[in-house]
Amino acid sequence: MTQPEQQARESIDRLLHAAGWLVQDAAAAHIHAARGVAIREFPLPGQGFADYLLYVDGKAAGVIEAKKEGVTLTGVETQSTKYTQGLPTGLPRWGNPLPFSYQSTGVETRFTNGLDPVPRSRSVFAFHTPELLAEWLGTTQNSVQEAPAGYMAEGATFLGKLQTMPPLVEDGLWPAQIKAIRNLEQSLKENRPRALIQMATGSGKTFTSISFIYRLIKFAGARRILFLVDRGNLADQTLKEFQQYVSPYNNFKFSEEYIVQRLQGNQIDTTARVCICTIQRMYSMLKGK
């Protein structure tokens, strides 16, 4: 193995350990040694070797294709997809093909979630924890279950749940706000990760944002929303608007259903569903200051 490839493997090992995975060699593999086990150089008949085979709760759940730094990972997706379908007969698995695949250089990592209605790779900052993959697969912390019969069905992921969101309640919304929310949700349904809403001053941009944020959390299962502003007084104003927002679906105020944090230190409340923060503070936190 060339030096750059070895360096990539060592970096991937560290990233896996940091995410809670137990990394093992294929010759000494014990798939029940931990909730998440990553097996190096796993042989696949007719396919060669998977750089890493990921086991969750004793069943194969995904693969990692390792490449040296500098390789364009979007060209490696086909190779890792082939490995998700090449497991020997009889090995316990969560599905065929395996639901998760990664391509990584140890510096850059891309991830494909096969549970999505139309799977597509995206960049990630780190490998997911075994607990999160188990949650997506529908397992529990203390028991190993059989794979759910319809685990590939719509609604299993954020992108899947977006496809089945209830109609927008238009009461109290202006035409421009209705158009903005509908177009944004359609964009997200089509797996477009970036969108821009442009609205005039005084057209209720914050109220529009809170309206679709509420729907993303309540109906699509969004875990946490980061709401960035450029001044502290705007953060205070935004917090008040969240607290005053009343759901058109159940008449509860937003803050009665979900925790909203106005970030004033460097500690994010892990139970908060919305975190309001100035750009300057977020930049400082990312720089470790």
C-alpha positions as CSV (number, residue, x, y, z in Angstrom):
1,M,0.0,0.0,0.0
2,T,1.4,3.4,-1.0
3,Q,2.1,6.0,1.7
4,P,-0.8,8.4,0.8
5,E,-3.3,5.5,1.0
6,Q,-1.9,4.4,4.3
7,Q,-2.2,7.9,5.7
8,A,-5.9,8.0,4.5
9,R,-6.6,4.7,6.3
10,E,-5.0,6.0,9.5
11,S,-7.1,9.2,9.4
12,I,-10.3,7.2,8.7
13,D,-9.5,5.0,11.7
14,R,-9.2,8.0,13.9
15,L,-12.5,9.5,12.6
16,L,-14.3,6.2,13.2
17,H,-12.9,5.9,16.7
18,A,-14.1,9.5,17.4
19,A,-17.6,8.6,16.2
20,G,-17.8,5.6,18.5
21,W,-16.9,2.8,16.2
22,L,-14.7,-0.2,17.1
23,V,-12.3,-0.8,14.3
24,Q,-11.1,-4.4,13.7
25,D,-9.1,-6.4,11.2
26,A,-11.0,-8.9,9.2
27,A,-8.9,-11.8,10.5
28,A,-9.9,-11.0,14.1
29,A,-13.4,-9.6,13.6
30,H,-16.0,-9.9,16.3
31,I,-19.2,-8.2,15.1
32,H,-20.8,-8.3,18.6
33,A,-17.9,-6.7,20.4
34,A,-19.6,-3.3,20.2
35,R,-22.8,-1.7,18.9
36,G,-20.8,-0.4,15.9
37,V,-18.0,-2.4,14.4
38,A,-15.9,-1.3,11.4
39,I,-14.0,-4.2,9.8
40,R,-11.0,-3.4,7.6
41,E,-10.4,-5.1,4.3
42,F,-13.5,-7.2,4.3
43,P,-13.4,-9.8,1.4
44,L,-16.3,-9.8,-1.0
45,P,-16.5,-12.7,-3.5
46,G,-16.1,-11.5,-7.0
47,Q,-15.8,-7.8,-5.8
48,G,-12.4,-7.7,-4.1
49,F,-12.3,-6.1,-0.7
50,A,-14.4,-3.5,0.9
51,D,-12.0,-1.1,2.7
52,Y,-14.4,-1.0,5.7
53,L,-17.6,-3.0,6.3
54,L,-19.8,-1.4,9.0
55,Y,-21.8,-3.6,11.4
56,V,-24.6,-2.1,13.5
57,D,-26.1,-4.4,16.2
58,G,-24.4,-7.4,14.6
59,K,-25.7,-6.8,11.1
60,A,-23.9,-5.3,8.1
61,A,-25.2,-1.8,7.5
62,G,-22.8,-0.1,5.2
63,V,-19.4,0.3,3.6
64,I,-16.6,2.8,3.4
65,E,-14.5,3.2,0.3
66,A,-11.1,4.8,1.3
67,K,-9.1,6.8,-1.2
68,K,-5.9,8.9,-0.9
69,E,-6.2,12.6,-0.3
70,G,-6.9,14.5,-3.5
71,V,-9.0,11.9,-5.2
72,T,-12.4,13.2,-6.5
73,L,-14.8,11.3,-4.4
74,T,-17.8,11.8,-6.6
75,G,-16.2,9.4,-9.1
76,V,-15.9,6.7,-6.4
77,E,-19.7,6.4,-5.7
78,T,-20.2,3.6,-8.2
79,Q,-17.4,1.5,-6.6
80,S,-18.8,1.8,-3.1
81,T,-22.4,1.1,-4.4
82,K,-21.1,-2.1,-5.9
83,Y,-19.7,-3.2,-2.6
84,T,-23.1,-2.6,-0.9
85,Q,-24.5,-5.3,-3.1
86,G,-21.7,-7.8,-2.9
87,L,-22.0,-9.4,0.5
88,P,-21.6,-13.2,0.7
89,T,-24.9,-15.1,1.1
90,G,-25.8,-15.9,4.7
91,L,-24.1,-12.9,6.3
92,P,-26.5,-11.0,8.6
93,R,-27.4,-7.7,7.0
94,W,-29.9,-4.9,7.3
95,G,-30.9,-5.1,3.6
96,N,-29.6,-5.8,0.1
97,P,-28.2,-3.5,-1.0
98,L,-26.7,-2.2,2.3
99,P,-28.4,1.1,3.2
100,F,-25.3,3.3,3.9
101,S,-22.2,4.0,2.0
102,Y,-19.3,6.4,2.5
103,Q,-16.4,7.5,0.4
104,S,-13.5,9.1,2.3
105,T,-10.0,10.3,2.0
106,G,-9.7,11.0,5.8
107,V,-9.9,14.7,5.0
108,E,-13.1,14.8,2.8
109,T,-16.0,12.4,3.3
110,R,-19.2,11.8,1.3
111,F,-22.2,9.9,2.4
112,T,-25.1,8.2,0.7
113,N,-28.2,7.3,2.7
114,G,-30.0,4.4,0.8
115,L,-33.1,5.0,3.0
116,D,-33.8,8.2,1.1
117,P,-36.5,8.0,-1.7
118,V,-33.8,9.0,-4.3
119,P,-30.4,8.4,-2.7
120,R,-27.7,10.9,-3.5
121,S,-24.2,11.4,-2.0
122,R,-23.5,14.5,0.1
123,S,-20.5,15.9,2.0
124,V,-20.4,15.3,5.7
125,F,-18.0,16.5,8.4
126,A,-17.6,13.2,10.1
127,F,-18.8,9.6,10.2
128,H,-22.2,9.1,11.8
129,T,-22.3,7.3,15.2
130,P,-23.6,3.7,15.3
131,E,-26.4,5.0,17.5
132,L,-27.7,7.3,14.8
133,L,-27.5,4.7,12.1
134,A,-29.3,2.3,14.4
135,E,-32.0,4.9,15.0
136,W,-32.5,5.3,11.3
137,L,-32.8,1.6,10.9
138,G,-35.4,1.4,13.7
139,T,-33.4,-0.5,16.3
140,T,-33.4,0.1,20.1
141,Q,-30.5,0.6,22.5
142,N,-31.0,-2.7,24.4
143,S,-32.3,-5.2,21.9
144,V,-31.4,-6.4,18.4
145,Q,-34.4,-6.6,16.2
146,E,-35.0,-8.1,12.8
147,A,-34.8,-5.6,10.0
148,P,-38.1,-3.8,9.5
149,A,-40.0,-5.2,6.5
150,G,-40.4,-1.8,4.9
151,Y,-37.2,0.0,6.0
152,M,-36.6,1.4,2.5
153,A,-40.1,2.9,2.4
154,E,-40.8,6.6,2.2
155,G,-40.9,8.4,5.5
156,A,-37.8,6.7,7.0
157,T,-35.6,9.8,6.7
158,F,-35.9,13.6,6.7
159,L,-36.0,13.6,2.9
160,G,-38.6,10.8,2.9
161,K,-40.8,12.6,5.5
162,L,-40.7,15.7,3.3
163,Q,-42.6,13.9,0.6
164,T,-45.6,13.2,2.9
165,M,-45.9,16.6,4.8
166,P,-49.5,17.8,5.3
167,P,-50.8,20.7,3.2
168,L,-49.8,24.2,4.3
169,V,-52.4,26.0,6.4
170,E,-52.6,29.3,4.7
171,D,-54.7,31.2,7.3
172,G,-52.7,34.3,8.5
173,L,-50.2,34.1,5.7
174,W,-49.8,36.7,2.9
175,P,-49.6,35.5,-0.8
176,A,-45.8,36.1,-0.9
177,Q,-45.3,34.1,2.3
178,I,-47.4,31.2,0.9
179,K,-45.4,31.2,-2.3
180,A,-42.0,31.3,-0.4
181,I,-42.9,28.4,1.9
182,R,-44.3,26.2,-0.9
183,N,-41.4,26.8,-3.2
184,L,-38.8,26.1,-0.4
185,E,-40.5,22.9,0.6
186,Q,-40.7,21.8,-3.0
187,S,-37.0,22.5,-3.4
188,L,-36.1,20.4,-0.3
189,K,-38.3,17.6,-1.5
190,E,-36.3,17.5,-4.7
191,N,-33.1,17.1,-2.6
192,R,-31.8,20.6,-3.4
193,P,-29.8,21.4,-0.2
194,R,-29.5,25.1,-0.8
195,A,-32.3,27.6,-1.4
196,L,-32.7,31.4,-1.3
197,I,-35.9,33.2,-0.4
198,Q,-35.8,36.9,-1.4
199,M,-38.5,39.1,0.1
200,A,-39.0,42.8,0.4
201,T,-38.6,44.8,3.7
202,G,-41.7,44.6,5.8
203,S,-43.0,41.4,4.1
204,G,-42.7,39.2,7.1
205,K,-39.5,37.3,6.5
206,T,-39.0,36.2,10.0
207,F,-42.6,35.0,10.4
208,T,-42.2,33.1,7.1
209,S,-39.0,31.5,8.3
210,I,-40.7,30.4,11.6
211,S,-43.6,29.0,9.7
212,F,-41.5,26.7,7.6
213,I,-39.1,25.9,10.4
214,Y,-42.1,24.7,12.5
215,R,-43.3,22.5,9.7
216,L,-39.8,21.0,9.1
217,I,-39.5,20.1,12.8
218,K,-43.0,18.9,13.4
219,F,-43.7,17.0,10.1
220,A,-40.3,16.3,8.6
221,G,-38.4,15.4,11.8
222,A,-35.7,18.1,11.5
223,R,-33.4,17.7,14.5
224,R,-32.2,21.2,15.0
225,I,-32.4,24.5,13.1
226,L,-29.6,27.1,13.2
227,F,-31.0,30.6,12.8
228,L,-28.2,33.1,12.1
229,V,-28.5,36.9,12.4
230,D,-25.9,39.6,12.1
231,R,-26.7,41.7,15.2
232,G,-27.5,40.9,18.8
233,N,-30.7,43.0,18.8
234,L,-32.0,41.0,15.9
235,A,-31.4,37.8,17.8
236,D,-33.5,39.2,20.7
237,Q,-36.2,40.2,18.3
238,T,-36.2,36.8,16.6
239,L,-36.5,35.0,19.9
240,K,-39.6,37.0,20.8
241,E,-41.1,36.2,17.4
242,F,-40.5,32.5,18.0
243,Q,-42.1,32.8,21.5
244,Q,-45.1,34.6,20.1
245,Y,-45.7,32.3,17.1
246,V,-48.9,30.2,17.4
247,S,-49.2,26.9,15.5
248,P,-52.1,26.9,13.1
249,Y,-52.2,23.1,13.5
250,N,-52.8,22.8,17.3
251,N,-52.9,26.4,18.7
252,F,-49.8,25.9,20.8
253,K,-47.1,28.5,20.9
254,F,-43.8,27.5,19.3
255,S,-41.9,27.7,22.6
256,E,-44.6,25.5,24.3
257,E,-43.8,22.7,21.9
258,Y,-40.1,23.1,21.3
259,I,-37.1,24.7,23.1
260,V,-35.6,27.8,21.4
261,Q,-32.2,28.9,22.5
262,R,-30.8,32.4,22.1
263,L,-27.1,31.5,22.1
264,Q,-25.1,33.8,24.4
265,G,-22.2,31.6,25.3
266,N,-20.4,28.8,23.5
267,Q,-22.6,25.9,24.8
268,I,-25.4,24.7,22.6
269,D,-28.4,23.2,24.5
270,T,-28.6,19.7,23.2
271,T,-32.4,19.7,23.8
272,A,-33.0,22.9,21.8
273,R,-34.7,22.5,18.5
274,V,-33.9,26.0,17.3
275,C,-30.6,27.8,18.1
276,I,-30.5,31.6,17.4
277,C,-27.0,32.9,17.0
278,T,-25.1,35.9,15.6
279,I,-22.8,35.2,12.7
280,Q,-19.9,36.7,14.7
281,R,-20.4,34.4,17.7
282,M,-20.7,31.3,15.5
283,Y,-17.5,32.2,13.7
284,S,-15.8,32.6,17.0
285,M,-17.0,29.2,18.2
286,L,-15.9,27.5,15.0
287,K,-12.4,29.1,15.5
288,G,-12.3,27.7,19.0
289,K,-12.3,31.2,20.7
